């Protein structure tokens, strides 16, 4: 909060300094001195005391000479002398505007005559310092209130829009030129709104895709039931078909539940085991190589021979298997799928590259979204959930999954798996 603090400090300080400078300029132009009444009274009292001492010690002429000089001074203190009769009744008297003094055989009263001051001038000289302080405080308060309330109002309207379901709201463009914590807060708000908008779109797309994926096997089940009702003799064939459709629905529901469990960050912590991930990887490669022989595909592994880590074995196995089987599925016949593993610090890097048609560069990030399948993917079967589960499973371990175009033109998927889950 240092930048915001110094902005507040600068606003207040500059406002007060500007008000003082303005007050100085006004008093200089109009020759008004704050607290001039108090100053003038002090000068008059001082002149009365000096004149009284001179009258008592040096006589009337010395006192009158001092009064003459005092009247000519810039402060213009006007003194007058009057004789009091009879001298025998002279007694010392002193108040704010007069003195009674015994001088020789005479008694005199010295009186000061204050300068006439207009009501406006008197009021201004008395109130100017306090008014300047009030004006400075008002200007500073206005600047601070305006500086703070405007972005707060934008944030409030943005939050109201989010509460109403308008996730496309953005407010950082309304806070122009600011480089402080308020601008960072607006940026964080936009990031949150963007994430909520993505989640909303993903949820809507997920509902649509799940409905679509379930509708097809359910329709086939209804058709099979209709065939069985019309021709009971086909019971065995129809039951086999119905079993396959039920198995397909069960598989889809299992994939969806797995993805939902991985997406839910509020769920319980993962159960981890200490195991060698390379052993899992070798088993998956061996199974995939055996199944790929029918298409003349060679699944080849190269890299490190061991990497012991504390992970959830089921999720890591599922993540690696999805990527490798996906590569075997989409690579061309009589080609090769390369699985390469390496380590850096406490992270295992697994790269799976095929020689298939690949995907456009603009769609690389989309392949990890649920039910993301190209036209060829639909033809080859599957639900489009494998890579989405892989990404979520690796991220739950504190790792990362990325995709790129392989040197062979196919798809290259890279998994980064840390040795232990963060916080364990």
FENFENTA-V376690 format. One record per residue. RES is the residue in one small letter. PHI is phi in whole degrees, -180 to 180 (* if undefined). OMEGA is omega in whole degrees, -180 to 180 (999 if undefined). D_FIRST is the distance of its C-alpha to the first C-alpha in Angstrom with 1 decimal. Layout:
((RES/PHI/OMEGA/D_FIRST) (RES/PHI/OMEGA/D_FIRST))
This chain:
((x/*/-175/0.0) (x/-66/-178/3.8) (x/-64/179/5.7) (x/-66/178/5.5) (x/-60/-177/6.2) (x/-69/175/8.8) (x/-67/177/10.2) (x/-61/180/10.9) (x/-60/-178/12.3) (x/-66/-180/14.4) (x/-63/-178/15.7) (x/-65/-177/16.9) (x/-63/-179/18.3) (x/-66/179/20.0) (x/-66/179/21.4) (x/-65/180/22.9) (x/-62/178/24.2) (x/-66/178/25.7) (x/-66/177/27.4) (x/-63/179/28.8) (x/-64/178/30.1) (x/-65/177/31.7) (x/-62/178/33.3) (x/-62/180/34.7) (x/-65/-180/36.1) (x/-64/-179/37.8) (x/-67/178/39.3) (x/-72/-178/40.6) (x/-65/-177/42.2) (x/-93/177/43.8) (x/54/179/44.4) (x/-109/-180/42.9) (x/-108/176/41.8) (x/-58/-178/39.5) (x/61/-178/41.4) (x/-66/179/44.6) (x/-63/179/46.7) (x/-66/179/45.8) (x/-64/-179/46.4) (x/-63/179/49.7) (x/-64/177/50.9) (x/-64/178/50.2) (x/-66/179/52.2) (x/-65/178/55.1) (x/-63/179/55.2) (x/-63/180/55.3) (x/-65/177/58.1) (x/-60/-179/60.1) (x/-64/-180/59.9) (x/-66/-180/61.0) (x/-63/179/63.8) (x/-64/180/65.0) (x/-66/178/65.2) (x/-66/180/67.0) (x/-63/-178/69.4) (x/-73/-173/70.3) (x/-98/-172/70.7) (x/-112/178/71.7) (x/102/-174/73.3) (x/-67/-176/72.8) (x/-62/179/73.0) (x/-64/180/70.0) (x/-67/179/67.9) (x/-66/178/68.9) (x/-62/177/68.0) (x/-63/180/64.5) (x/-63/179/64.2) (x/-64/179/65.2) (x/-67/179/62.6) (x/-65/179/59.9) (x/-71/-179/60.9) (x/-85/-178/60.5) (x/-66/180/57.1) (x/-58/-179/54.0) (x/-78/177/53.1) (x/51/173/56.7) (x/-95/-177/57.6) (x/-97/179/61.0) (x/-116/176/63.3) (x/-131/-178/66.9) (x/-120/176/69.7) (x/-139/-179/72.4) (x/-87/179/75.3) (x/-106/178/75.9) (x/-115/-8/79.5) (x/-80/-179/81.0) (x/-61/-178/79.4) (x/-65/-180/80.6) (x/-93/-178/78.2) (x/-74/175/75.1) (x/-133/-178/72.3) (x/-62/-179/68.9) (x/-142/179/66.3) (x/-145/173/62.7) (x/-144/-174/60.1) (x/-66/-174/57.2) (x/-127/-178/59.5) (x/-153/175/62.8) (x/-137/173/64.5) (x/-109/-172/68.2) (x/-131/173/69.7) (x/-88/-180/73.2) (x/-129/-177/74.4) (x/64/179/77.9) (x/-99/-180/80.3) (x/-122/179/78.1) (x/-121/-175/75.1) (x/-130/173/72.3) (x/-113/176/69.3) (x/-102/-178/66.3) (x/-122/175/64.2) (x/-99/-180/60.9) (x/-111/-178/60.4) (x/-60/176/56.7) (x/-72/178/55.8) (x/-69/180/55.6) (x/-121/179/52.0) (x/-67/-179/51.3) (x/-62/-178/49.4) (x/-66/-179/46.8) (x/-64/180/46.2) (x/-62/-179/46.2) (x/-63/-178/43.7) (x/-65/-179/41.4) (x/-65/179/41.6) (x/-79/-172/40.8) (x/-100/-174/38.0) (x/-56/-179/36.3) (x/-61/-178/33.8) (x/-72/177/32.7) (x/-65/179/32.7) (x/-63/178/30.5) (x/-64/179/27.9) (x/-65/179/28.1) (x/-64/179/27.9) (x/-61/179/24.8) (x/-64/-180/23.1) (x/-65/179/24.3) (x/-64/179/23.1) (x/-63/179/19.6) (x/-64/180/19.5) (x/-65/-179/21.0) (x/-62/180/18.5) (x/-65/-179/15.5) (x/-62/180/17.5) (x/-66/-179/18.5) (x/-65/-176/15.1) (x/-92/-171/13.8) (x/-70/-178/17.1) (x/-59/178/18.2) (x/-65/177/15.8) (x/-63/177/16.2) (x/-64/177/19.9) (x/-63/178/19.8) (x/-63/-180/18.1) (x/-64/179/20.7) (x/-65/178/23.6) (x/-65/179/22.5) (x/-65/177/22.5) (x/-63/179/25.8) (x/-66/178/27.2) (x/-63/179/26.3) (x/-63/179/27.9) (x/-87/178/30.9) (x/91/178/31.2) (x/-93/-175/30.2) (x/-82/179/28.2) (x/-89/-179/28.5) (x/-71/175/25.9) (x/-139/-176/23.1) (x/-126/-176/20.4) (x/-64/179/18.5) (x/-72/178/21.4) (x/-85/-180/21.0) (x/-109/-174/17.6) (x/-86/171/18.9) (x/77/-179/17.5) (x/-95/-180/13.7) (x/-128/-177/11.7) (x/-117/-177/8.1) (x/-65/178/6.4) (x/-66/177/9.4) (x/-64/177/11.8) (x/-65/177/10.8) (x/-64/178/11.4) (x/-64/178/14.6) (x/-64/178/15.6) (x/-63/177/15.3) (x/-62/180/17.4) (x/-63/178/19.9) (x/-63/178/20.2) (x/-63/179/20.9) (x/-63/179/23.3) (x/-65/178/25.0) (x/-64/178/25.5) (x/-63/178/26.9) (x/-64/178/29.2) (x/-65/178/30.4) (x/-62/180/31.0) (x/-64/179/32.9) (x/-65/179/35.0) (x/-63/179/35.6) (x/-63/179/36.7) (x/-63/179/39.0) (x/-67/180/40.4) (x/-65/177/40.9) (x/-59/-179/42.9) (x/-66/-176/45.0) (x/-69/178/45.7) (x/-63/178/46.5) (x/-61/-179/48.9) (x/-66/-178/50.5) (x/-67/179/50.9) (x/-78/-176/52.4) (x/-64/-176/54.7) (x/-64/179/56.7) (x/-66/177/57.9) (x/-66/178/58.5) (x/-64/179/60.6) (x/-68/176/62.5) (x/-64/178/63.1) (x/-63/179/64.4) (x/-65/180/66.7) (x/-65/178/68.0) (x/-63/178/68.7) (x/-64/178/70.5) (x/-63/-179/72.6) (x/-65/178/73.4) (x/-67/-179/74.5) (x/-81/-176/76.8) (x/-139/-180/78.1) (x/-60/-179/78.0) (x/-68/-179/79.8) (x/-93/-176/76.6) (x/-60/-175/74.9) (x/-63/-178/74.2) (x/-65/-178/72.8) (x/-67/179/70.7) (x/-65/177/69.4) (x/-62/180/68.3) (x/-65/180/66.4) (x/-65/179/64.8) (x/-64/179/63.7) (x/-64/180/62.0) (x/-68/176/60.1) (x/-64/177/59.1) (x/-63/178/57.9) (x/-64/178/55.9) (x/-63/180/54.2) (x/-63/178/53.6) (x/-64/179/52.0) (x/-64/180/49.8) (x/-63/178/48.6) (x/-62/178/48.0) (x/-64/-179/45.8) (x/-65/179/43.9) (x/-65/178/43.3) (x/-62/179/42.3) (x/-64/179/39.7) (x/-65/180/38.4) (x/-66/180/38.1) (x/-74/-179/36.2) (x/-75/-176/33.8) (x/-77/-179/33.1) (x/-74/-179/30.1) (x/-84/-179/30.6) (x/-72/-178/34.0) (x/-63/179/35.1) (x/-62/-179/34.3) (x/-69/172/36.8) (x/-82/-175/39.9) (x/-114/175/40.1) (x/-132/175/43.2) (x/-89/-177/43.7) (x/-150/179/45.8) (x/-95/-178/46.6) (x/-65/-180/45.1) (x/-65/176/47.6) (x/-63/176/50.5) (x/-60/-178/49.1) (x/-63/179/48.7) (x/-64/178/52.3) (x/-63/-179/53.7) (x/-66/179/52.0) (x/-61/-180/53.3) (x/-63/179/56.8) (x/-64/-179/57.0) (x/-66/180/55.6) (x/-66/179/58.1) (x/-66/-179/61.0) (x/-71/-177/60.2) (x/-80/-179/59.6) (x/-59/-178/63.1) (x/-62/180/64.7) (x/-105/179/62.9) (x/72/-178/63.4) (x/-96/179/59.7) (x/-107/177/58.7) (x/-103/-171/55.6) (x/-119/178/54.7) (x/-115/173/52.3) (x/-148/179/51.2) (x/139/-175/48.6) (x/-66/-175/47.7) (x/-102/180/50.0) (x/-158/174/47.7) (x/-158/-179/44.1) (x/-84/-177/43.8) (x/-144/175/40.7) (x/-101/-175/39.5) (x/-140/171/39.4) (x/-85/-173/40.8) (x/-59/-179/44.2) (x/-63/-177/45.0) (x/-69/-180/41.9) (x/-66/177/42.0) (x/-60/-179/45.7) (x/-64/-179/45.2) (x/-65/-179/42.5) (x/-67/-179/44.7) (x/-65/180/47.8) (x/-60/-178/46.4) (x/-68/-177/45.4) (x/-68/179/48.7) (x/-67/177/50.9) (x/-65/178/49.0) (x/-66/178/49.8) (x/-64/-178/53.5) (x/-66/-171/53.7) (x/-100/178/52.6) (x/-73/-179/54.0) (x/-76/178/57.4) (x/-63/179/60.6) (x/58/178/61.9) (x/-118/-177/58.4) (x/-131/171/56.0) (x/-112/-177/52.8) (x/-101/175/51.0) (x/-116/-178/48.8) (x/-120/-179/47.0) (x/-127/177/44.8) (x/-152/-179/42.9) (x/-126/173/40.3) (x/-148/-174/37.3) (x/59/-179/35.7) (x/-110/-178/35.6) (x/-129/176/35.8) (x/-98/178/39.0) (x/-110/178/39.4) (x/-121/180/42.2) (x/-113/179/43.3) (x/-118/-177/45.9) (x/-126/178/47.5) (x/-118/180/50.5) (x/-117/180/52.8) (x/-83/-178/52.6) (x/-72/-179/51.8) (x/70/178/48.0) (x/-135/176/45.6) (x/-60/-179/44.1) (x/-58/-179/40.9) (x/-68/-177/39.2) (x/-103/-176/40.2) (x/-62/-179/39.0) (x/-76/-177/35.9) (x/-78/-175/38.0) (x/-69/178/40.5) (x/-93/177/38.1) (x/-85/-179/38.0) (x/-58/177/40.4) (x/61/177/43.9) (x/-90/180/43.2) (x/-142/174/46.7) (x/-82/-179/48.5) (x/-63/179/52.1) (x/-68/179/53.4) (x/-65/177/51.3) (x/-63/-179/52.8) (x/-67/-178/56.3) (x/-85/179/55.6) (x/89/-177/54.4) (x/98/-176/51.4) (x/-106/-176/48.6) (x/78/-179/45.8) (x/-111/-174/43.8) (x/-60/-178/44.4) (x/-70/176/41.6) (x/-64/177/39.1) (x/-66/178/40.0) (x/-59/-178/39.8) (x/-61/-179/36.2) (x/-66/-179/35.1) (x/-65/-179/37.0) (x/-69/179/35.6) (x/-65/177/32.0) (x/-65/177/32.6) (x/-93/-179/33.4) (x/84/-180/30.2) (x/-101/-176/32.1) (x/-150/177/32.4) (x/-129/179/35.3) (x/-133/180/35.8) (x/-131/179/38.8) (x/-152/176/40.3) (x/-83/-179/43.7) (x/-73/178/46.0) (x/-61/180/48.1) (x/-82/-179/51.1) (x/97/179/49.8) (x/-85/-178/49.0) (x/-105/176/45.8) (x/-121/-180/43.9) (x/-112/-178/41.6) (x/-115/178/39.4) (x/-110/176/38.2) (x/-116/-174/35.8) (x/-117/179/36.4) (x/-72/-178/34.5) (x/-68/178/36.7) (x/-146/179/34.9) (x/-71/-179/32.7) (x/-59/178/29.0) (x/91/178/28.6) (x/-101/999/32.4))
